[in-house]
């Protein structure tokens, strides 16, 4: 059974109390991973924006091209991220 807690302590805490302990901050490795994934995240957001714009009206050629380009950017960002992370895990370079 999981216990449910409230955040009332944060609201009524004294001024010198910090709501989060040091262990709750992201580590340098986690921040690096987020930074590496940022291009993919931005490409996915652009794809969602293109899809949302296309929902407002009947489909046309411009929306189709915009979505196709956004999908290509997502695929390219995924490829680049995969190549970067696969290359970082190998030691000794390419054979």
Buried (B, 14 or more C-beta within 10 A) or exposed (E): EEEEEEEEEEEEEEEEEEEEEEEEEEEEEEEEEEEBBEBBEEBBEBBEEBBEEBEEEEEEEEBEEBBEEBBEBBEEBBEBBEEEEEEEEEEEEEE
